[in-house]
Amino acid sequence: MIDRHRLLADLKPLLKEVEADLRARCDEVPQIDADLKKEYNEACAADRTGITYEEWRADLVTQVGVAWVLSCVFVRFLEDNALITPPCISGPLHRAGTGAGLMRRPRRARNLL
């Protein structure tokens, strides 16, 4: 049985790491920032946002980070219950050499779960 309080407590710091990694990636790769600014400008032009670019980007980074973490939790649940094979996240130590950690992980979030 999943201890939801413990899971939430474990995932909150991980989300902060993923968010930091995503922010760093946006800052390091000019094309990513340019694409985000274009999307932001389109949202402003369509009256879909009224906040600053920095606030908008912070919200987007949080949404993407949450989606990443929850997706990984879901995949691990499927793996742990033998609902998908081969394992994509758990790797060789978890499944006696059957997984290769196929999903690419953020740089600072190597040990997701």
CYANA upper distance limits for C-alpha pairs under 8 A (distance plus 0.5 A):
  2 ILE  CA      7 LEU  CA      8.04
  3 ASP  CA      7 LEU  CA      6.62
  4 ARG  CA      8 LEU  CA      6.52
  5 HIS  CA      9 ALA  CA      6.69
  6 ARG  CA     10 ASP  CA      6.57
  7 LEU  CA     11 LEU  CA      6.58
  8 LEU  CA     12 LYS  CA      6.65
  9 ALA  CA     13 PRO  CA      8.07
 10 ASP  CA     14 LEU  CA      7.55
 11 LEU  CA     15 LEU  CA      6.61
 11 LEU  CA     69 VAL  CA      8.01
 12 LYS  CA     16 LYS  CA      7.07
 13 PRO  CA     17 GLU  CA      6.98
 14 LEU  CA     18 VAL  CA      6.76
 14 LEU  CA     69 VAL  CA      8.27
 14 LEU  CA    109 ALA  CA      7.54
 14 LEU  CA    112 LEU  CA      7.94
 15 LEU  CA     19 GLU  CA      6.54
 15 LEU  CA     65 GLY  CA      6.55
 15 LEU  CA     66 VAL  CA      7.06
 15 LEU  CA     69 VAL  CA      7.26
 16 LYS  CA     20 ALA  CA      6.67
 17 GLU  CA     21 ASP  CA      6.67
 17 GLU  CA    108 ARG  CA      6.90
 17 GLU  CA    109 ALA  CA      7.14
 18 VAL  CA     22 LEU  CA      6.62
 18 VAL  CA     65 GLY  CA      6.23
 18 VAL  CA    106 PRO  CA      7.21
 18 VAL  CA    108 ARG  CA      7.55
 18 VAL  CA    109 ALA  CA      6.94
 19 GLU  CA     23 ARG  CA      6.61
 19 GLU  CA     61 VAL  CA      6.46
 19 GLU  CA     62 THR  CA      6.68
 19 GLU  CA     65 GLY  CA      6.12
 20 ALA  CA     24 ALA  CA      6.60
 21 ASP  CA     25 ARG  CA      6.65
 21 ASP  CA    106 PRO  CA      7.23
 21 ASP  CA    107 ARG  CA      7.39
 21 ASP  CA    108 ARG  CA      7.12
 22 LEU  CA     26 CYS  CA      6.75
 22 LEU  CA     61 VAL  CA      7.01
 22 LEU  CA     65 GLY  CA      8.19
 23 ARG  CA     27 ASP  CA      6.79
 23 ARG  CA     61 VAL  CA      7.45
 24 ALA  CA     28 GLU  CA      6.52
 25 ARG  CA     29 VAL  CA      6.54
 25 ARG  CA     32 ILE  CA      8.40
 26 CYS  CA     30 PRO  CA      7.62
 26 CYS  CA     32 ILE  CA      6.05
 26 CYS  CA     33 ASP  CA      5.86
 27 ASP  CA     33 ASP  CA      7.26
 29 VAL  CA     33 ASP  CA      7.31
 30 PRO  CA     34 ALA  CA      6.60
 31 GLN  CA     35 ASP  CA      6.57
 32 ILE  CA     36 LEU  CA      6.71
 33 ASP  CA     37 LYS  CA      6.60
 34 ALA  CA     38 LYS  CA      6.69
 35 ASP  CA     39 GLU  CA      6.77
 36 LEU  CA     40 TYR  CA      6.54
 36 LEU  CA     57 ARG  CA      8.07
 37 LYS  CA     41 ASN  CA      6.53
 37 LYS  CA     53 TYR  CA      7.81
 38 LYS  CA     42 GLU  CA      6.73
 39 GLU  CA     43 ALA  CA      6.71
 40 TYR  CA     44 CYS  CA      6.70
 40 TYR  CA     53 TYR  CA      7.17
 40 TYR  CA     56 TRP  CA      7.90
 41 ASN  CA     45 ALA  CA      6.60
 42 GLU  CA     46 ALA  CA      6.71
 43 ALA  CA     47 ASP  CA      6.66
 43 ALA  CA     48 ARG  CA      5.47
 43 ALA  CA     49 THR  CA      6.37
 44 CYS  CA     48 ARG  CA      6.35
 44 CYS  CA     49 THR  CA      5.82
 44 CYS  CA     50 GLY  CA      7.02
 49 THR  CA     56 TRP  CA      8.50
 51 ILE  CA     55 GLU  CA      6.74
 51 ILE  CA     56 TRP  CA      6.82
 52 THR  CA     56 TRP  CA      6.63
 53 TYR  CA     57 ARG  CA      6.45
 54 GLU  CA     58 ALA  CA      6.60
 55 GLU  CA     59 ASP  CA      6.73
 56 TRP  CA     60 LEU  CA      6.72
 57 ARG  CA     61 VAL  CA      6.50
 58 ALA  CA     62 THR  CA      6.75
 59 ASP  CA     63 GLN  CA      6.75
 60 LEU  CA     64 VAL  CA      6.61
 61 VAL  CA     65 GLY  CA      6.47
 62 THR  CA     66 VAL  CA      6.56
 63 GLN  CA     67 ALA  CA      6.65
 64 VAL  CA     68 TRP  CA      6.65
 65 GLY  CA     69 VAL  CA      6.72
 66 VAL  CA     70 LEU  CA      6.51
 67 ALA  CA     71 SER  CA      6.41
 68 TRP  CA     72 CYS  CA      6.75
 69 VAL  CA     73 VAL  CA      6.76
 69 VAL  CA    112 LEU  CA      8.43
 70 LEU  CA     74 PHE  CA      6.63
 71 SER  CA     75 VAL  CA      6.69
 72 CYS  CA     76 ARG  CA      6.57
 72 CYS  CA     89 ILE  CA      8.03
 72 CYS  CA    112 LEU  CA      7.99
 73 VAL  CA     77 PHE  CA      6.67
 73 VAL  CA    113 LEU  CA      7.90
 74 PHE  CA     78 LEU  CA      6.83
 75 VAL  CA     79 GLU  CA      6.65
 75 VAL  CA     88 CYS  CA      8.15
 75 VAL  CA     89 ILE  CA      7.85
 76 ARG  CA     80 ASP  CA      6.39
 76 ARG  CA     89 ILE  CA      7.16
 76 ARG  CA     90 SER  CA      7.33
 76 ARG  CA    113 LEU  CA      8.31
 77 PHE  CA     81 ASN  CA      6.70
 78 LEU  CA     82 ALA  CA      6.69
 78 LEU  CA     83 LEU  CA      5.45
 78 LEU  CA     84 ILE  CA      6.46
 79 GLU  CA     83 LEU  CA      6.38
 79 GLU  CA     84 ILE  CA      6.09
 79 GLU  CA     85 THR  CA      7.63
 79 GLU  CA     87 PRO  CA      6.22
 79 GLU  CA     88 CYS  CA      8.29
 79 GLU  CA     90 SER  CA      8.02
 86 PRO  CA     98 THR  CA      6.97
 86 PRO  CA     99 GLY  CA      6.40
 87 PRO  CA     91 GLY  CA      7.14
 87 PRO  CA     95 ARG  CA      8.08
 87 PRO  CA     98 THR  CA      7.45
 87 PRO  CA     99 GLY  CA      5.36
 87 PRO  CA    100 ALA  CA      7.94
 87 PRO  CA    101 GLY  CA      7.79
 87 PRO  CA    102 LEU  CA      8.42
 88 CYS  CA     99 GLY  CA      6.70
 88 CYS  CA    100 ALA  CA      7.28
 88 CYS  CA    101 GLY  CA      5.62
 88 CYS  CA    102 LEU  CA      5.31
 88 CYS  CA    103 MET  CA      6.34
 89 ILE  CA     99 GLY  CA      7.90
 89 ILE  CA    100 ALA  CA      8.14
 89 ILE  CA    101 GLY  CA      5.14
 89 ILE  CA    102 LEU  CA      6.82
 89 ILE  CA    103 MET  CA      6.49
 90 SER  CA     94 HIS  CA      6.03
 90 SER  CA     95 ARG  CA      7.65
 90 SER  CA     99 GLY  CA      7.14
 90 SER  CA    101 GLY  CA      6.71
 91 GLY  CA     95 ARG  CA      7.09
 91 GLY  CA     97 GLY  CA      7.69
 91 GLY  CA     98 THR  CA      7.67
 91 GLY  CA     99 GLY  CA      4.79
 91 GLY  CA    100 ALA  CA      5.42
 91 GLY  CA    101 GLY  CA      5.03
 91 GLY  CA    102 LEU  CA      8.47
 92 PRO  CA     96 ALA  CA      5.91
 92 PRO  CA     97 GLY  CA      4.40
 92 PRO  CA     98 THR  CA      6.14
 92 PRO  CA     99 GLY  CA      5.33
 92 PRO  CA    100 ALA  CA      6.44
 92 PRO  CA    101 GLY  CA      8.02
 93 LEU  CA     97 GLY  CA      6.84
 94 HIS  CA     99 GLY  CA      8.40
 95 ARG  CA     99 GLY  CA      6.86
105 ARG  CA    109 ALA  CA      6.77
105 ARG  CA    110 ARG  CA      6.40
106 PRO  CA    110 ARG  CA      7.15
